[in-house]
Amino acid sequence: MTSRGAQATVDLGALRANLRAAREAAPRQRVMAVVKSDGYGHGLVAVARALAGQADAFAVTDLAEAEALRGAGLRQRIVLLQGPFTGEDLERAAAEDLEPVIHAPWQVEALAAARLADPLTAWLKVDSGMHRLGLPPEAVPEAWRRLAGAPSVRPEIGLLTHLACADDRDDPATRRQLEAFDAACAGLPGPRSAANSAGVLGWPGSHYDWVRPGIMLYGASPFTAARESDPPLRPAMALEGQVVAVRHLRAGDPVGYGAAWSCPEDMRVGVVSMGYGDGYPRHAPSGTPVAVAGQRTQLVGRISMDMLAVDLRGLEGVGEGAPAVLWGDAVRAEEVADACGTIAYELFCRTPPRPQRRYVDRGGA
């Protein structure tokens, strides 16, 4: 822990427990663990090493992430979700035995024309309705045939798509996407993949051959509305600070920049060593939950670069040095995200190196 007490503790055992929950939800499928964006802010290599014994493959954004995993000794299959950005990327991908996702016509032609020292396993992405990346359904059969005849492509070509609305289990868009995906791939051999975390847990029809859990690995729910029947997920990250000062304030005293919040009564306010410079969202409003010395309370006033303030009413005996958990077990990241009008994905991915990252393993093999 740094002297100011700001740290992000990552539980490697929780990562494995959450991957096991994905396997239990999709027991006949292979698992492609999504570790892009520095393992959703948890540490790319550390996350991959923790999951190496359970994941059949890893999914990353680009070559830099893939090469970091290869450099760390990870030999699992690695899928490049955004494929090559230039034709030269195909040579680097072949050198490291990486699997590019082909989603644009120029990529199809570049790979079909490539003469690589070693052939690649390719995945063909179908735009089934998200309209972000992917080939239109009517273009898929010809693109598949083009790749199937290419000397630098291995015979088994994967087919995948991405679900835009699976986080809402009542939205019919997911069924429409799966129908479009099935129609585009009809008659084409090869493994198929569609399920993100929400698909894994909420849409069994999306499981196909490979599932791609992401946010659930890190212990956050992928759904807009959780259900009691959802499997419990263990938070993998705890963002922590400590109380560095306790102020005894009077009713009406303002707290923080802009005097945006004032004490409703005489009260104690704690100043915690955590701010937006540590990745905590500056726009978190007063009332956002936080846990101090294991007791839930709330933020008061605006978030500063290095500090934030918390309500210590009812927390007798809590003083300087008391631990504060901004998200983790006592306060889930989803709660903080809801209060801030964002999602847990963003909270995790925006956690910078400044709060020292500490790794523990509390079981879950």
C-alpha positions as a Python dict, from the first residue, in 0.01 Angstrom:
ca = {
    (1, 'M'): (0, 0, 0),
    (2, 'T'): (120, 352, -74),
    (3, 'S'): (180, 583, 222),
    (4, 'R'): (-147, 763, 144),
    (5, 'G'): (-335, 432, 147),
    (6, 'A'): (-478, 443, -205),
    (7, 'Q'): (-472, 106, -378),
    (8, 'A'): (-664, -128, -607),
    (9, 'T'): (-665, -482, -470),
    (10, 'V'): (-732, -752, -729),
    (11, 'D'): (-842, -1097, -613),
    (12, 'L'): (-717, -1355, -863),
    (13, 'G'): (-930, -1622, -701),
    (14, 'A'): (-1242, -1419, -776),
    (15, 'L'): (-1149, -1412, -1144),
    (16, 'R'): (-1131, -1791, -1153),
    (17, 'A'): (-1455, -1829, -958),
    (18, 'N'): (-1634, -1603, -1204),
    (19, 'L'): (-1496, -1793, -1503),
    (20, 'R'): (-1624, -2110, -1340),
    (21, 'A'): (-1968, -1946, -1323),
    (22, 'A'): (-1945, -1888, -1698),
    (23, 'R'): (-1860, -2254, -1755),
    (24, 'E'): (-2150, -2365, -1538),
    (25, 'A'): (-2387, -2147, -1741),
    (26, 'A'): (-2247, -2279, -2071),
    (27, 'P'): (-2111, -2625, -1983),
    (28, 'R'): (-2072, -2758, -2338),
    (29, 'Q'): (-1904, -2452, -2484),
    (30, 'R'): (-1543, -2342, -2504),
    (31, 'V'): (-1454, -2020, -2323),
    (32, 'M'): (-1279, -1722, -2478),
    (33, 'A'): (-1195, -1498, -2182),
    (34, 'V'): (-1203, -1130, -2276),
    (35, 'V'): (-900, -958, -2123),
    (36, 'K'): (-881, -648, -2345),
    (37, 'S'): (-822, -294, -2213),
    (38, 'D'): (-560, -411, -1963),
    (39, 'G'): (-787, -684, -1834),
    (40, 'Y'): (-1069, -429, -1784),
    (41, 'G'): (-828, -229, -1569),
    (42, 'H'): (-729, -527, -1355),
    (43, 'G'): (-393, -594, -1524),
    (44, 'L'): (-369, -776, -1857),
    (45, 'V'): (-93, -1025, -1781),
    (46, 'A'): (-195, -1092, -1421),
    (47, 'V'): (-554, -1162, -1524),
    (48, 'A'): (-449, -1390, -1810),
    (49, 'R'): (-210, -1585, -1590),
    (50, 'A'): (-482, -1631, -1328),
    (51, 'L'): (-722, -1767, -1591),
    (52, 'A'): (-472, -1963, -1799),
    (53, 'G'): (-569, -2294, -1644),
    (54, 'Q'): (-939, -2251, -1725),
    (55, 'A'): (-971, -2038, -2040),
    (56, 'D'): (-954, -2206, -2381),
    (57, 'A'): (-857, -1876, -2545),
    (58, 'F'): (-813, -1508, -2472),
    (59, 'A'): (-969, -1218, -2660),
    (60, 'V'): (-785, -886, -2690),
    (61, 'T'): (-828, -571, -2894),
    (62, 'D'): (-505, -553, -3089),
    (63, 'L'): (-154, -679, -3152),
    (64, 'A'): (3, -485, -2866),
    (65, 'E'): (-213, -664, -2611),
    (66, 'A'): (-162, -1001, -2779),
    (67, 'E'): (214, -960, -2800),
    (68, 'A'): (226, -867, -2432),
    (69, 'L'): (56, -1197, -2349),
    (70, 'R'): (290, -1393, -2573),
    (71, 'G'): (587, -1211, -2419),
    (72, 'A'): (464, -1318, -2075),
    (73, 'G'): (465, -1682, -2186),
    (74, 'L'): (92, -1733, -2241),
    (75, 'R'): (44, -1996, -2513),
    (76, 'Q'): (-335, -2013, -2524),
    (77, 'R'): (-518, -1920, -2840),
    (78, 'I'): (-548, -1541, -2871),
    (79, 'V'): (-816, -1375, -3081),
    (80, 'L'): (-769, -1018, -3211),
    (81, 'L'): (-1118, -874, -3182),
    (82, 'Q'): (-1054, -582, -3418),
    (83, 'G'): (-839, -784, -3654),
    (84, 'P'): (-555, -627, -3854),
    (85, 'F'): (-532, -250, -3885),
    (86, 'T'): (-282, -274, -4172),
    (87, 'G'): (-173, -549, -4407),
    (88, 'E'): (159, -574, -4221),
    (89, 'D'): (-31, -671, -3906),
    (90, 'L'): (-105, -1008, -4064),
    (91, 'E'): (264, -1099, -4066),
    (92, 'R'): (298, -1009, -3699),
    (93, 'A'): (-16, -1207, -3621),
    (94, 'A'): (119, -1512, -3804),
    (95, 'A'): (452, -1486, -3622),
    (96, 'E'): (276, -1507, -3284),
    (97, 'D'): (4, -1755, -3395),
    (98, 'L'): (-276, -1506, -3335),
    (99, 'E'): (-630, -1530, -3470),
    (100, 'P'): (-760, -1213, -3635),
    (101, 'V'): (-1128, -1128, -3660),
    (102, 'I'): (-1197, -1021, -4018),
    (103, 'H'): (-1476, -766, -4031),
    (104, 'A'): (-1417, -546, -4336),
    (105, 'P'): (-1387, -615, -4710),
    (106, 'W'): (-1031, -482, -4729),
    (107, 'Q'): (-929, -727, -4455),
    (108, 'V'): (-1082, -1015, -4650),
    (109, 'E'): (-883, -917, -4958),
    (110, 'A'): (-561, -853, -4766),
    (111, 'L'): (-573, -1193, -4599),
    (112, 'A'): (-677, -1370, -4920),
    (113, 'A'): (-378, -1218, -5100),
    (114, 'A'): (-127, -1266, -4818),
    (115, 'R'): (160, -1510, -4846),
    (116, 'L'): (251, -1577, -4486),
    (117, 'A'): (522, -1802, -4349),
    (118, 'D'): (257, -1976, -4139),
    (119, 'P'): (-118, -1983, -4205),
    (120, 'L'): (-361, -1812, -3968),
    (121, 'T'): (-682, -1920, -3802),
    (122, 'A'): (-933, -1651, -3899),
    (123, 'W'): (-1270, -1549, -3762),
    (124, 'L'): (-1528, -1383, -3986),
    (125, 'K'): (-1744, -1125, -3812),
    (126, 'V'): (-2109, -1085, -3907),
    (127, 'D'): (-2295, -760, -3851),
    (128, 'S'): (-2618, -910, -3724),
    (129, 'G'): (-2771, -578, -3627),
    (130, 'M'): (-2534, -383, -3400),
    (131, 'H'): (-2397, -193, -3701),
    (132, 'R'): (-2054, -135, -3550),
    (133, 'L'): (-1808, -384, -3701),
    (134, 'G'): (-1881, -679, -3925),
    (135, 'L'): (-1975, -777, -4277),
    (136, 'P'): (-2339, -744, -4379),
    (137, 'P'): (-2513, -1083, -4371),
    (138, 'E'): (-2550, -1104, -4747),
    (139, 'A'): (-2172, -1063, -4791),
    (140, 'V'): (-2074, -1341, -4552),
    (141, 'P'): (-2097, -1650, -4779),
    (142, 'E'): (-1872, -1498, -5046),
    (143, 'A'): (-1624, -1367, -4789),
    (144, 'W'): (-1611, -1712, -4630),
    (145, 'R'): (-1544, -1874, -4970),
    (146, 'R'): (-1272, -1618, -5041),
    (147, 'L'): (-1094, -1699, -4717),
    (148, 'A'): (-1151, -2073, -4748),
    (149, 'G'): (-953, -2066, -5073),
    (150, 'A'): (-668, -1854, -4938),
    (151, 'P'): (-329, -2024, -4887),
    (152, 'S'): (-260, -1832, -4564),
    (153, 'V'): (-586, -1929, -4392),
    (154, 'R'): (-629, -2254, -4201),
    (155, 'P'): (-929, -2465, -4304),
    (156, 'E'): (-1140, -2399, -3995),
    (157, 'I'): (-1283, -2047, -4018),
    (158, 'G'): (-1476, -1918, -3719),
    (159, 'L'): (-1795, -1713, -3744),
    (160, 'L'): (-1888, -1462, -3479),
    (161, 'T'): (-2109, -1166, -3403),
    (162, 'H'): (-2166, -928, -3112),
    (163, 'L'): (-2490, -869, -2922),
    (164, 'A'): (-2599, -510, -2874),
    (165, 'C'): (-2891, -544, -2631),
    (166, 'A'): (-2835, -869, -2442),
    (167, 'D'): (-2804, -676, -2115),
    (168, 'D'): (-3182, -628, -2131),
    (169, 'R'): (-3345, -970, -2112),
    (170, 'D'): (-3677, -831, -2230),
    (171, 'D'): (-3544, -669, -2547),
    (172, 'P'): (-3638, -870, -2860),
    (173, 'A'): (-3337, -729, -3049),
    (174, 'T'): (-3119, -1018, -2930),
    (175, 'R'): (-3345, -1280, -3084),
    (176, 'R'): (-3351, -1084, -3408),
    (177, 'Q'): (-2973, -1070, -3409),
    (178, 'L'): (-2939, -1443, -3350),
    (179, 'E'): (-3183, -1513, -3632),
    (180, 'A'): (-2983, -1286, -3864),
    (181, 'F'): (-2659, -1455, -3759),
    (182, 'D'): (-2801, -1803, -3821),
    (183, 'A'): (-2927, -1701, -4164),
    (184, 'A'): (-2595, -1544, -4264),
    (185, 'C'): (-2400, -1854, -4157),
    (186, 'A'): (-2640, -2115, -4292),
    (187, 'G'): (-2451, -2396, -4461),
    (188, 'L'): (-2107, -2266, -4362),
    (189, 'P'): (-1889, -2492, -4146),
    (190, 'G'): (-1678, -2372, -3858),
    (191, 'P'): (-1721, -2280, -3491),
    (192, 'R'): (-1960, -2000, -3401),
    (193, 'S'): (-1959, -1744, -3123),
    (194, 'A'): (-2205, -1475, -3016),
    (195, 'A'): (-2242, -1473, -2637),
    (196, 'N'): (-2089, -1194, -2432),
    (197, 'S'): (-2137, -1201, -2053),
    (198, 'A'): (-2506, -1116, -2080),
    (199, 'G'): (-2546, -1381, -2348),
    (200, 'V'): (-2370, -1638, -2131),
    (201, 'L'): (-2599, -1577, -1834),
    (202, 'G'): (-2924, -1472, -1998),
    (203, 'W'): (-2950, -1608, -2352),
    (204, 'P'): (-2874, -1982, -2380),
    (205, 'G'): (-2960, -1968, -2751),
    (206, 'S'): (-2655, -1749, -2806),
    (207, 'H'): (-2403, -2000, -2669),
    (208, 'Y'): (-2316, -2182, -2995),
    (209, 'D'): (-1960, -2327, -2978),
    (210, 'W'): (-1766, -2052, -2800),
    (211, 'V'): (-1876, -1803, -2534),
    (212, 'R'): (-1690, -1478, -2469),
    (213, 'P'): (-1735, -1368, -2105),
    (214, 'G'): (-1597, -1025, -2025),
    (215, 'I'): (-1741, -806, -1749),
    (216, 'M'): (-1870, -1105, -1551),
    (217, 'L'): (-1513, -1231, -1508),
    (218, 'Y'): (-1442, -918, -1306),
    (219, 'G'): (-1742, -967, -1081),
    (220, 'A'): (-1992, -714, -1217),
    (221, 'S'): (-2337, -799, -1349),
    (222, 'P'): (-2380, -753, -1724),
    (223, 'F'): (-2753, -678, -1692),
    (224, 'T'): (-2947, -355, -1669),
    (225, 'A'): (-3166, -530, -1412),
    (226, 'A'): (-3023, -814, -1202),
    (227, 'R'): (-3235, -1106, -1085),
    (228, 'E'): (-3215, -1319, -774),
    (229, 'S'): (-3166, -1623, -995),
    (230, 'D'): (-2844, -1480, -1144),
    (231, 'P'): (-2534, -1665, -1025),
    (232, 'P'): (-2336, -1476, -761),
    (233, 'L'): (-2026, -1308, -899),
    (234, 'R'): (-1731, -1215, -681),
    (235, 'P'): (-1595, -862, -724),
    (236, 'A'): (-1237, -897, -841),
    (237, 'M'): (-1130, -540, -761),
    (238, 'A'): (-1152, -337, -442),
    (239, 'L'): (-1064, 31, -480),
    (240, 'E'): (-951, 146, -139),
    (241, 'G'): (-831, 453, 45),
    (242, 'Q'): (-812, 558, 407),
    (243, 'V'): (-947, 835, 627),
    (244, 'V'): (-671, 1095, 654),
    (245, 'A'): (-864, 1359, 848),
    (246, 'V'): (-1184, 1390, 1051),
    (247, 'R'): (-1360, 1727, 1059),
    (248, 'H'): (-1614, 1830, 1324),
    (249, 'L'): (-1843, 2064, 1135),
    (250, 'R'): (-2152, 2269, 1219),
    (251, 'A'): (-2489, 2278, 1047),
    (252, 'G'): (-2460, 2484, 730),
    (253, 'D'): (-2084, 2442, 687),
    (254, 'P'): (-2002, 2375, 319),
    (255, 'V'): (-1777, 2087, 216),
    (256, 'G'): (-1552, 2079, -89),
    (257, 'Y'): (-1513, 2274, -411),
    (258, 'G'): (-1795, 2504, -511),
    (259, 'A'): (-1962, 2468, -171),
    (260, 'A'): (-2195, 2230, -351),
    (261, 'W'): (-2294, 2044, -33),
    (262, 'S'): (-2352, 2176, 316),
    (263, 'C'): (-2391, 1995, 646),
    (264, 'P'): (-2759, 1951, 738),
    (265, 'E'): (-2664, 1934, 1108),
    (266, 'D'): (-2361, 1932, 1333),
    (267, 'M'): (-2166, 1628, 1216),
    (268, 'R'): (-1836, 1458, 1151),
    (269, 'V'): (-1699, 1441, 799),
    (270, 'G'): (-1410, 1215, 698),
    (271, 'V'): (-1158, 1306, 431),
    (272, 'V'): (-1047, 999, 232),
    (273, 'S'): (-726, 957, 29),
    (274, 'M'): (-896, 888, -303),
    (275, 'G'): (-991, 1119, -587),
    (276, 'Y'): (-1037, 1150, -959),
    (277, 'G'): (-658, 1130, -1002),
    (278, 'D'): (-695, 772, -875),
    (279, 'G'): (-973, 690, -1119),
    (280, 'Y'): (-1271, 764, -898),
    (281, 'P'): (-1532, 950, -1108),
    (282, 'R'): (-1529, 1324, -1048),
    (283, 'H'): (-1900, 1346, -1123),
    (284, 'A'): (-1996, 1103, -843),
    (285, 'P'): (-2279, 1286, -661),
    (286, 'S'): (-2328, 1330, -291),
    (287, 'G'): (-2508, 1021, -165),
    (288, 'T'): (-2297, 776, -366),
    (289, 'P'): (-2235, 475, -138),
    (290, 'V'): (-1896, 407, 20),
    (291, 'A'): (-1787, 179, 305),
    (292, 'V'): (-1572, 309, 591),
    (293, 'A'): (-1434, 59, 842),
    (294, 'G'): (-1677, -196, 698),
    (295, 'Q'): (-1981, 28, 749),
    (296, 'R'): (-2178, 173, 461),
    (297, 'T'): (-2213, 548, 438),
    (298, 'Q'): (-2213, 807, 158),
    (299, 'L'): (-2005, 1066, -21),
    (300, 'V'): (-2060, 1435, 50),
    (301, 'G'): (-1940, 1725, -163),
    (302, 'R'): (-1746, 1724, -488),
    (303, 'I'): (-1465, 1480, -564),
    (304, 'S'): (-1117, 1638, -561),
    (305, 'M'): (-810, 1516, -749),
    (306, 'D'): (-662, 1339, -445),
    (307, 'M'): (-941, 1338, -187),
    (308, 'L'): (-1309, 1295, -127),
    (309, 'A'): (-1532, 1347, 174),
    (310, 'V'): (-1764, 1102, 348),
    (311, 'D'): (-2044, 1125, 598),
    (312, 'L'): (-1935, 983, 936),
    (313, 'R'): (-2270, 1025, 1113),
    (314, 'G'): (-2353, 705, 1297),
    (315, 'L'): (-2001, 568, 1253),
    (316, 'E'): (-1883, 615, 1609),
    (317, 'G'): (-1525, 522, 1677),
    (318, 'V'): (-1420, 568, 1315),
    (319, 'G'): (-1121, 798, 1297),
    (320, 'E'): (-807, 875, 1107),
    (321, 'G'): (-652, 568, 948),
    (322, 'A'): (-984, 388, 902),
    (323, 'P'): (-1003, 198, 571),
    (324, 'A'): (-1245, 317, 306),
    (325, 'V'): (-1370, 96, 21),
    (326, 'L'): (-1497, 292, -277),
    (327, 'W'): (-1605, -24, -457),
    (328, 'G'): (-1552, -392, -385),
    (329, 'D'): (-1746, -634, -165),
    (330, 'A'): (-1921, -394, 72),
    (331, 'V'): (-2013, -152, -209),
    (332, 'R'): (-2040, -307, -552),
    (333, 'A'): (-1907, -125, -855),
    (334, 'E'): (-2253, -147, -1014),
    (335, 'E'): (-2395, 65, -730),
    (336, 'V'): (-2133, 333, -780),
    (337, 'A'): (-2184, 322, -1155),
    (338, 'D'): (-2561, 361, -1118),
    (339, 'A'): (-2513, 662, -891),
    (340, 'C'): (-2276, 819, -1144),
    (341, 'G'): (-2484, 747, -1453),
    (342, 'T'): (-2225, 515, -1604),
    (343, 'I'): (-2137, 144, -1609),
    (344, 'A'): (-1894, -70, -1411),
    (345, 'Y'): (-1694, -131, -1729),
    (346, 'E'): (-1593, 236, -1736),
    (347, 'L'): (-1507, 248, -1366),
    (348, 'F'): (-1273, -48, -1404),
    (349, 'C'): (-1112, 56, -1730),
    (350, 'R'): (-1042, 409, -1611),
    (351, 'T'): (-853, 296, -1301),
    (352, 'P'): (-501, 436, -1359),
    (353, 'P'): (-169, 302, -1226),
    (354, 'R'): (-162, 566, -952),
    (355, 'P'): (-351, 368, -688),
    (356, 'Q'): (-102, 87, -639),
    (357, 'R'): (-231, -240, -780),
    (358, 'R'): (-201, -524, -528),
    (359, 'Y'): (-276, -888, -611),
    (360, 'V'): (-415, -1142, -367),
    (361, 'D'): (-557, -1490, -415),
    (362, 'R'): (-850, -1572, -191),
    (363, 'G'): (-928, -1902, -359),
    (364, 'G'): (-1163, -2002, -635),
    (365, 'A'): (-954, -2251, -832),
}
